Amino acid sequence: MNAPLPPNQSKFKVDMRLFWIFLKVNLLTTAGPTSVGLLYKETVGMILTEAQFVEAVGFSNLVPGSEALKLAMFIGYASGGIPGLIAALLGAIIPPTVIMLTVASILVRFQGQDWMAHFIKGMSPAVGVLLALVAWQLFRTGGQKSFKWRTVLIAVLSFIALVIFKIPPQYVLIGAGVVGLFLFR
């Protein structure tokens, strides 16, 4: 799935661009799922096609681990091979490592205080809104008008599987992919 190099760009420039993209995404966002929207804007059309990005997000959700790291490895390898993977992974690892060391030292100092619990409760609705916006953006740009009803059908079936039947997300993704094989041919 290697994306072609942009004209007049060396492998080193692509690797540095991957490093910078993941460094920026991991500095500006605080969680894997919320980084998907920014990562979409930074990569689609410049490094990956939209189909490749959706494939990266889908496959990264199938395996356990950090969303940001899985996307870094997938996108890095897809666009730059092993050097791209290493560059993207370093860009993804450095910010959270430094930030976690800093935050952990602060939290240890302030743990148990009421204002900290209220601060965390206040962030929860904002995270929900961010996830909904990313989902809407992926849904909205998910295909041609003739495929919209199929996209809605898969979304509804996925929602039912997740909420009513409580099927684990990785199995819902695999099932949605299988349904897509039949609906989108």
Phi, psi and omega per residue, in radians:
M1 nan 0.350 -3.126
N2 -1.042 2.207 3.087
A3 -1.382 2.514 3.126
P4 -1.155 2.552 3.089
L5 -1.171 2.450 3.033
P6 -1.059 2.643 -3.119
P7 -0.986 2.474 3.071
N8 1.063 0.504 3.087
Q9 -2.069 2.228 3.110
S10 -1.370 2.858 3.081
K11 -1.041 -0.646 3.140
F12 -1.082 -0.748 3.129
K13 -1.128 -0.678 3.105
V14 -1.120 -0.773 3.132
D15 -1.100 -0.725 3.110
M16 -1.162 -0.634 3.098
R17 -1.142 -0.731 3.085
L18 -1.061 -0.796 3.111
F19 -1.006 -0.838 -3.100
W20 -1.124 -0.752 3.141
I21 -1.032 -0.867 -3.092
F22 -1.272 -0.535 3.036
L23 -1.108 -0.833 -3.131
K24 -1.113 -0.815 -3.127
V25 -1.057 -0.733 -3.101
N26 -1.374 -0.284 3.011
L27 -1.470 -0.584 -3.041
L28 -1.613 -0.269 3.109
T29 -2.150 2.718 -3.032
T30 -1.970 -0.004 3.129
A31 -2.605 2.651 -3.130
G32 -0.908 -0.964 -3.114
P33 -1.076 -0.607 -3.134
T34 -1.309 -0.314 3.132
S35 -1.375 -0.270 -3.057
V36 -1.083 -0.719 3.138
G37 -1.080 -0.812 3.116
L38 -1.181 -0.697 3.120
L39 -1.102 -0.643 3.075
Y40 -1.026 -0.855 -3.128
K41 -1.127 -0.587 -3.078
E42 -1.406 -0.445 -3.016
T43 -1.936 -0.662 -3.058
V44 -1.183 2.185 -3.119
G45 1.585 -0.307 -3.134
M46 -1.916 -0.725 -3.118
I47 -2.107 -0.681 -3.085
L48 -2.206 2.757 2.943
T49 -1.423 2.924 3.117
E50 -1.105 -0.679 3.117
A51 -1.088 -0.714 3.110
Q52 -1.139 -0.676 3.122
F53 -1.130 -0.792 3.119
V54 -1.082 -0.691 3.085
E55 -1.080 -0.752 3.130
A56 -1.084 -0.786 3.139
V57 -1.142 -0.751 3.138
G58 -1.079 -0.875 -3.120
F59 -1.183 -0.591 -3.136
S60 -1.204 -0.381 3.092
N61 -1.451 -0.206 -3.124
L62 -1.405 -0.414 -3.083
V63 -1.943 2.625 -3.131
P64 -1.255 2.734 3.078
G65 2.194 -3.096 -3.103
S66 -1.191 2.255 3.118
E67 -1.001 -0.817 -3.098
A68 -1.091 -0.733 -3.127
L69 -1.218 -0.699 3.128
K70 -1.139 -0.740 3.106
L71 -1.147 -0.689 3.108
A72 -1.056 -0.799 -3.128
M73 -1.140 -0.776 -3.103
F74 -1.143 -0.905 -3.102
I75 -1.176 -0.725 3.117
G76 -1.044 -0.803 -3.133
Y77 -1.211 -0.713 -3.113
A78 -1.104 -0.586 -3.073
S79 -1.824 -0.239 -3.105
G80 -2.530 0.209 -3.128
G81 1.153 -2.672 -3.119
I82 -1.083 -0.786 3.099
P83 -1.074 -0.651 3.090
G84 -1.147 -0.694 3.092
L85 -1.049 -0.821 -3.120
I86 -1.128 -0.759 -3.138
A87 -1.095 -0.819 -3.136
A88 -1.138 -0.709 -3.134
L89 -1.124 -0.734 3.083
L90 -1.098 -0.745 3.094
G91 -1.086 -0.544 -3.133
A92 -1.446 -0.481 -3.053
I93 -1.511 -0.685 -3.022
I94 -1.033 -0.936 -3.093
P95 -1.037 -0.878 -3.105
P96 -1.136 -0.532 3.128
T97 -1.138 -0.849 3.139
V98 -1.147 -0.768 -3.120
I99 -1.134 -0.754 -3.133
M100 -1.107 -0.689 3.092
L101 -1.089 -0.716 3.132
T102 -1.190 -0.855 -3.113
V103 -1.115 -0.723 3.135
A104 -1.045 -0.716 3.133
S105 -1.172 -0.614 3.097
I106 -1.233 -0.777 -3.116
L107 -1.117 -0.654 3.095
V108 -1.069 -0.655 -3.130
R109 -1.219 -0.618 -3.043
F110 -1.942 0.169 -3.095
Q111 -1.067 2.524 3.097
G112 1.536 -0.112 3.132
Q113 -1.499 2.483 -3.072
D114 -1.030 -0.710 -3.067
W115 -1.075 -0.523 3.133
M116 -1.195 -0.740 3.104
A117 -1.107 -0.699 3.126
H118 -1.188 -0.660 3.103
F119 -1.047 -0.805 -3.124
I120 -1.173 -0.711 3.090
K121 -1.101 -0.590 3.120
G122 -1.203 -0.501 -3.126
M123 -1.343 -0.475 -3.031
S124 -0.957 -0.840 3.137
P125 -1.114 -0.596 3.135
A126 -1.152 -0.668 3.096
V127 -1.110 -0.722 3.098
G128 -1.051 -0.751 3.120
V129 -1.128 -0.736 3.110
L130 -1.051 -0.771 3.115
L131 -1.108 -0.712 3.121
A132 -1.119 -0.697 3.120
L133 -1.139 -0.707 3.095
V134 -1.123 -0.768 3.118
A135 -1.058 -0.753 3.135
W136 -1.103 -0.752 -3.140
Q137 -1.091 -0.757 3.100
L138 -1.149 -0.714 3.130
F139 -1.153 -0.783 -3.069
R140 -1.100 -0.659 -3.098
T141 -1.745 0.268 -3.003
G142 -1.355 0.112 3.085
G143 2.719 -3.103 -3.139
Q144 -1.291 2.878 -3.117
K145 -1.058 -0.593 -3.124
S146 -1.162 -0.314 -3.135
F147 -1.756 -0.044 -3.060
K148 -1.052 -0.770 -3.118
W149 -1.088 -0.597 3.122
R150 -1.211 -0.686 3.104
T151 -1.117 -0.745 3.103
V152 -1.103 -0.728 3.127
L153 -1.061 -0.819 3.123
I154 -1.107 -0.700 3.122
A155 -1.092 -0.774 -3.134
V156 -1.148 -0.792 3.119
L157 -1.088 -0.691 3.114
S158 -1.124 -0.754 3.117
F159 -1.055 -0.804 3.136
I160 -1.079 -0.774 -3.131
A161 -1.094 -0.717 -3.107
L162 -1.299 -0.801 -2.989
V163 -1.522 -0.807 -3.053
I164 -1.480 -0.841 -3.082
F165 -1.593 -0.124 3.092
K166 0.920 0.729 3.092
I167 -1.349 2.365 3.140
P168 -0.994 2.502 -3.050
P169 -0.954 -0.671 -3.106
Q170 -1.119 -0.588 3.116
Y171 -1.302 -0.595 3.073
V172 -1.123 -0.730 3.111
L173 -1.099 -0.762 3.110
I174 -1.092 -0.783 3.113
G175 -1.071 -0.726 3.110
A176 -1.107 -0.661 3.087
G177 -1.116 -0.722 3.111
V178 -1.125 -0.779 3.103
V179 -1.073 -0.699 3.111
G180 -1.064 -0.588 3.098
L181 -1.009 -0.622 -3.105
F182 -1.548 -0.661 -3.060
L183 -1.351 -0.538 -2.998
F184 -1.836 0.274 3.118
R185 -1.458 nan nan
